[in-house]
Amino acid sequence: MISTPEAIAIAELSVYSPILLLTFIIVFRYGFKRQSGWIYLAIFCIVRIAGAALKILSAEHPQSIDDAEWAAILQSVGISPLLLATFGLLKRITDLVTTRTGGKIGNLIANRANAASLRSRIIQLSHIPIVIGLVLCIVGGTDTGDVKKGLTFTKAGIVIFLVFYIVLAILIAVTARDVGNAPGGERRLYWVIVAALPFLAVRLLWSLIAVFGHDKKFSITGGDPWVNFGMAIVEEFIIVCMYTGLGLTLGKGNVLRE
């Protein structure tokens, strides 16, 4: 009989496999520039497919510790490519606003263009610590020799994700004043990012409780699969569907080229 974690993993495989193909279409359509955000969406789907496959292998071969370990690691780091994708999509908007306002006359417009350019650089630099957080979570998950030390690495990675989620929320709020300068497609992109923010928050909350809390239901390994499903898997799926739908419907001409 198929267990609940295995059934959820099978569902993830059946969902993310076709979505991965759609993200490849989007990436080829808009280009491979990482800052666009689409490539990170494809990476997320690959991570989820690999994690689901390992979870199924772990259920079928419970004696294999490596399968369960890597399935848990891939589950814990899933938030990082979603954060990177969101930062990348936000950069599209700030770059476009800078381009559209930079040539106008007037100190106010020029200042706003410079501010948007600064935000764009901040967004670009934010990729580095998020990737560091990803590496810390992976190192923490694989450090089976010293569980306490491994947990410390994982906690550090999750804290980095939290810090840059807050940075992301601030940048989104500040960008609101410039959205009116962007074409309709980018305005729609902005509001999709705003709509994704609370789902990212719930997904991040699950990670925070899992590594800092003491409730076994939230454990990354052996926790309640329905808690994980309700606070992580569903939120990830909604965000990916919103971003993928946007990528498929946003006109190619509306996307700023690097």
Buried (B, 14 or more C-beta within 10 A) or exposed (E): EEEEBBBBBBBBBEBBEEBBEBBBBBBEEBBEBBBBBBBBBBBBBBBBBBBBBBBBBBBEEEEEEEBBBBBBBBBBBBBBBBBBBBBBBBBBBBBBBBBBBBEEEEEEBBEBBEBBBEBBEBBBEBBEBBBBBBBBBBBBBBBEEEEEEBBBBBBBBBBBBBBBBEBBBEBBEEBEEBBEBBBEBBBBBBEBBBEBBEBBEBBBBBBBBBBEEEEEBBBBBEBBBEBBBEBBBBBBBBBBEBBBEBBEEBEEEBBBEE
